[in-house]
Amino acid sequence: MSMLTPPGMGGKYRVTGAAYPRMSRPRRRRRIVLLVLGSIVGLALIGYGAMQLIDVFRGDSGKPAAAAKDCATPAPKAGAAAAAASTAPQVTLPQPGQITVNVYNATPRAGLAKAVGDELKKRGFAIGKVGNAPADFDKKVPDAGILVGSPQTDKAVFSVLGTNLAGAAHQTDTRETADIDLILGDAFKDLTPKEEADKALAALANPQPAPAKKC
């Protein structure tokens, strides 16, 4: 009988050998599971930290909140919008009759200056000199036309006359008078139709407020 066999126990309960048998289950599987879980948690923390650093360097933090704040601003009611539009400041523009226009032809087309001058007179402008363009401009204006005035000429004068010839360039010279030269160039075909010119003039006199930003 071995010394490991308790007194009074023998037969099939007899224990042989010089060491006790292992009574607990192996722990290797538990360690593997813990290692896998720890790795997953560590990777998740690293990924979250990386996303935070990216947001900081991009400067994106706070933008969504700002956008939400802007979009959360209540839109003005229809009555308030109408009141704001009705109180929009109107611009005082010179009347066509207060603008003296000299019409010069810088193209080879005969009679062009007189025809344009007659049409501008029908539209209410005061017509001054009519004829061929000065040597500095004659056959040297590739565009539709040029408006030339004094350095002291109000920009509104250029704007009012410019509604009748879209795209005309603006220039100044050394004159001290208030008249404006309309120099017709090679690309000139016709004046802006009167209805369109009147609409453009009305838009200048009654500027519309800028539209509200959309979210």
Backbone hydrogen bonds, N-H to C=O, Kabsch-Sander energy under -0.5 kcal/mol:
donor,donor_aa,acceptor,acceptor_aa,energy
5,T,2,S,-1.2
9,M,6,P,-1.8
13,Y,10,G,-2.2
14,R,11,G,-1.3
16,T,14,R,-0.5
31,R,27,R,-1.9
32,I,28,R,-2.0
33,V,29,R,-2.2
34,L,30,R,-2.3
35,L,31,R,-2.4
36,V,32,I,-2.3
37,L,33,V,-2.4
38,G,34,L,-2.4
39,S,35,L,-2.1
40,I,36,V,-2.2
41,V,37,L,-2.4
42,G,38,G,-2.3
43,L,39,S,-2.4
44,A,40,I,-2.2
45,L,41,V,-2.2
46,I,42,G,-2.2
47,G,43,L,-2.5
48,Y,44,A,-2.3
49,G,45,L,-2.2
50,A,46,I,-2.2
51,M,47,G,-2.1
52,Q,48,Y,-1.9
53,L,49,G,-2.1
54,I,50,A,-2.3
55,D,51,M,-2.1
56,V,52,Q,-1.9
57,F,53,L,-2.4
58,R,54,I,-2.2
59,G,55,D,-1.2
60,D,55,D,-1.4
61,S,55,D,-0.8
63,K,60,D,-1.9
66,A,62,G,-2.1
67,A,63,K,-2.9
68,A,64,P,-2.6
69,K,65,A,-2.1
70,D,66,A,-2.4
71,C,67,A,-2.8
72,A,68,A,-1.6
73,T,69,K,-0.6
73,T,70,D,-1.1
81,A,77,K,-2.6
82,A,78,A,-2.4
83,A,79,G,-2.2
84,A,80,A,-2.4
85,A,81,A,-2.4
86,S,82,A,-2.4
87,T,83,A,-1.4
88,A,85,A,-1.2
91,V,205,A,-2.2
93,L,91,V,-0.7
98,Q,95,Q,-2.2
99,I,96,P,-1.8
100,T,98,Q,-0.6
101,V,99,I,-0.6
101,V,126,A,-3.2
102,N,180,I,-3.2
103,V,101,V,-0.6
103,V,129,K,-2.2
104,Y,102,N,-0.6
104,Y,182,L,-2.9
105,N,131,G,-2.3
106,A,104,Y,-0.6
106,A,184,L,-2.1
110,A,108,P,-0.5
112,L,109,R,-1.1
115,A,111,G,-1.9
116,V,112,L,-2.3
117,G,113,A,-2.5
118,D,114,K,-2.5
119,E,115,A,-1.8
120,L,116,V,-2.5
121,K,117,G,-2.0
122,K,118,D,-1.7
123,R,119,E,-1.3
124,G,121,K,-1.5
125,F,120,L,-2.2
126,A,96,P,-0.9
126,A,99,I,-1.9
127,I,125,F,-0.5
128,G,101,V,-2.9
131,G,103,V,-2.0
133,A,105,N,-2.4
137,F,134,P,-1.9
138,D,134,P,-2.5
139,K,106,A,-1.7
140,K,137,F,-2.6
146,I,183,I,-2.0
147,L,169,A,-3.4
148,V,146,I,-0.5
148,V,181,D,-2.3
149,G,171,Q,-2.2
153,T,150,S,-1.7
157,V,154,D,-1.3
158,F,154,D,-1.1
159,S,155,K,-2.2
160,V,156,A,-2.5
161,L,157,V,-2.2
162,G,158,F,-2.5
163,T,159,S,-1.0
163,T,160,V,-0.6
164,N,161,L,-1.6
165,L,162,G,-1.2
168,A,165,L,-1.5
169,A,145,G,-1.6
171,Q,147,L,-2.9
173,D,149,G,-1.9
180,I,100,T,-2.8
181,D,148,V,-3.0
182,L,102,N,-3.7
183,I,146,I,-2.7
183,I,181,D,-0.6
184,L,104,Y,-3.0
184,L,182,L,-0.6
185,G,144,A,-2.3
186,D,141,V,-3.0
187,A,143,D,-1.2
188,F,143,D,-0.5
188,F,185,G,-1.6
192,T,164,N,-2.7
197,A,193,P,-2.5
198,D,194,K,-2.6
199,K,195,E,-2.0
200,A,196,E,-2.4
201,L,197,A,-2.2
202,A,198,D,-2.4
203,A,199,K,-2.2
204,L,200,A,-1.7
205,A,201,L,-1.8
206,N,202,A,-1.8
